[in-house]
Amino acid sequence: MIPDSYIFALFFAAFSTGVLALRLGVELYK
């Protein structure tokens, strides 16, 4: 079974990547 800490770390990494991509997209859209 996967530890909760691993799932949290993976979720945090995905969230951070999503935020970075969204911010980059906004910069390109301007």
Sequence and secondary structure as in RCSB ss.txt:
>XXXX:A:sequence
MIPDSYIFALFFAAFSTGVLALRLGVELYK
>XXXX:A:secstr
   HHHHHHHHHHHHHHHHHHHHHHHHHH 
